[in-house]
Amino acid sequence: MADINIGKAPATIAVLPFYGTAAVFLWILTLFMAIEPYDLLVHYFSPHLLAWVHTAALGWATMMIFGAAYQLLPVICEQDLYSTRLALWSYGLLTTGVCILIFSFWNFWTGMPMIIGGSFILLAACCYAFNVWQTAAPCSDKYTVNKCFLISAACWLVLTVSIGLLLAINLRYPFIPRNHLELVKLHAHLGLVGWFLQLIVGVSVKLIPMFLLGKSNKNYVLRIALVLQNMGLILFLVDGYLVPTNKRSLIYGVLVLLGVLAWGYYLADAFRNRARKKIDIPMKHVFFSFGYLLAAFLLLPVMEFRTETKWVTLYGILLFLGWITALILGKTFKTLPFIVWNKRYKKLNGKVKVPLPKQLYSEQLVTVQYYLYHVACSLLLTGIVFTMTWLLQLSTILWLLMSTVYLYNVAKVLFHKQTKPLWNYK
Amino acid sequence: MSDPLFHEKMKAQIALSDVIDPELGVNIIDLGLVYEVDFPNVDQIIVNMTLSTPHCPLGEAIKEGVTNVLTAIFPYRNVKINVVWEPIWNFDMISDAGREQLGLSPR
């Protein structure tokens, strides 16, 4: 029996800054919302809403996903992370780029500030994509589907950000012979279906069965999911660019939906064949996230046939604050405590009693966060559908409370200090 | 009991029960991660074991734990750990005590 290289966890410096910064950006986002809740009722292409969307998409979701991906790529690909230095570069570039971009959108400084911010983010995306490629490419064959999802997501990210940068340039120096809003629609869906969806699928099909102690042998449905999601996206982009105002986008939406259902079928199979019956709060967060995603699909025909912009805002909220946020809120406490624990207690394991990873954060606060999140999200969605300003005000305050609880708990893990002697841990 | 190394193996088994898989919160003996402990000569211990997930980031911590507990009770022996993927670990390898701690459905 040969000794097999079990691999090394990536350096924590390549991972932890992303978690901390993402939690801060979520807090900033909810602060924006609480200060100006009525911005949610204006057209989505307005300075403040653009600043919000990019805080959510880049500062919160992409920041967190970069960090989680650097930690999980070695697990998924059974290969050490290619470069910690590149990971750090992507962190510095993304953080700087997002800060510049948010300020530019908030004040609508088109021109150099927006272009510089976009350029930093493009460089960050390139660093990330190169790191993913170098780590995932040597994967063994049995992980082909996971590998394809991760690589295709990284490629779509680079394309999304490139188009975003071109749009920023186009705002100041118009050169694209197309309606700007139609291009924004393509840019947004490129990011949602290409980057977020495919990355989440690639990671979740490994992690969710692992957390549930479940398994599924239906790998073929993942290949179907990969083809359907990419086919739907490519057709949507090509047709959407050539013939901007057509209703065929619904057909492409159905293709992507079928790809999502195939992914859901795989996860449901793993869920059925799980050994761990008890579902904890972080996993409940993850399951609810799928509901928000499906609700967003149901809104697609409404957006096609109704002219009110509130449906577009609702769609964005379902995806960013519903689907992606619920998923990240849940996954944070399934990954972050383990990373910090590994750094602090690895050498002490077996020598003395050490705390378990779940003792590094407050489980009670995760429960509080869970209920606050659901109430805040439900009230926000209701407030937008019925244009109830007082409800928007109330819900955004709850969002701020929720993100404060989350930020506190993340900081508690990041700055973990032993509060009692090691031999007292049980 | 006829095994001349029975007592050493029992001591090793008890010591390894102090190594917890941090992800599952259960010791590696009850999880069935340890396949074999061998004493091939007077100054060595060989542990053949597996991990619940290949390339698990916590794998190093578990290996470290195994080395720590065995070095503590067998200070004059060198600990060698072989991480193997055959046979593949599965839920059936978890002991009844481990299943109870994990809240798994009974066998």
Boltz contact constraints between the chains, C-beta under 6 A:
constraints:
  - contact:
      token1: [A, 1]
      token2: [B, 48]
      max_distance: 6.0
  - contact:
      token1: [A, 1]
      token2: [B, 82]
      max_distance: 6.0
  - contact:
      token1: [A, 1]
      token2: [B, 84]
      max_distance: 6.0
  - contact:
      token1: [A, 3]
      token2: [B, 82]
      max_distance: 6.0
  - contact:
      token1: [A, 4]
      token2: [B, 83]
      max_distance: 6.0
  - contact:
      token1: [A, 6]
      token2: [B, 59]
      max_distance: 6.0
  - contact:
      token1: [A, 6]
      token2: [B, 83]
      max_distance: 6.0
  - contact:
      token1: [A, 7]
      token2: [B, 55]
      max_distance: 6.0
  - contact:
      token1: [A, 9]
      token2: [B, 57]
      max_distance: 6.0
  - contact:
      token1: [A, 74]
      token2: [B, 55]
      max_distance: 6.0
  - contact:
      token1: [A, 75]
      token2: [B, 55]
      max_distance: 6.0
  - contact:
      token1: [A, 78]
      token2: [B, 54]
      max_distance: 6.0
  - contact:
      token1: [A, 78]
      token2: [B, 55]
      max_distance: 6.0
  - contact:
      token1: [A, 210]
      token2: [B, 53]
      max_distance: 6.0
  - contact:
      token1: [A, 275]
      token2: [B, 91]
      max_distance: 6.0
  - contact:
      token1: [A, 275]
      token2: [B, 104]
      max_distance: 6.0
  - contact:
      token1: [A, 277]
      token2: [B, 105]
      max_distance: 6.0
  - contact:
      token1: [A, 278]
      token2: [B, 103]
      max_distance: 6.0
  - contact:
      token1: [A, 341]
      token2: [B, 22]
      max_distance: 6.0
  - contact:
      token1: [A, 342]
      token2: [B, 58]
      max_distance: 6.0
  - contact:
      token1: [A, 342]
      token2: [B, 61]
      max_distance: 6.0
  - contact:
      token1: [A, 346]
      token2: [B, 61]
      max_distance: 6.0
  - contact:
      token1: [A, 346]
      token2: [B, 64]
      max_distance: 6.0
  - contact:
      token1: [A, 349]
      token2: [B, 61]
      max_distance: 6.0
  - contact:
      token1: [A, 349]
      token2: [B, 64]
      max_distance: 6.0
  - contact:
      token1: [A, 349]
      token2: [B, 65]
      max_distance: 6.0
  - contact:
      token1: [A, 350]
      token2: [B, 18]
      max_distance: 6.0
  - contact:
      token1: [A, 350]
      token2: [B, 19]
      max_distance: 6.0
  - contact:
      token1: [A, 350]
      token2: [B, 65]
      max_distance: 6.0
  - contact:
      token1: [A, 350]
      token2: [B, 68]
      max_distance: 6.0
  - contact:
      token1: [A, 350]
      token2: [B, 69]
      max_distance: 6.0
  - contact:
      token1: [A, 351]
      token2: [B, 68]
      max_distance: 6.0
  - contact:
      token1: [A, 356]
      token2: [B, 25]
      max_distance: 6.0
  - contact:
      token1: [A, 357]
      token2: [B, 22]
      max_distance: 6.0
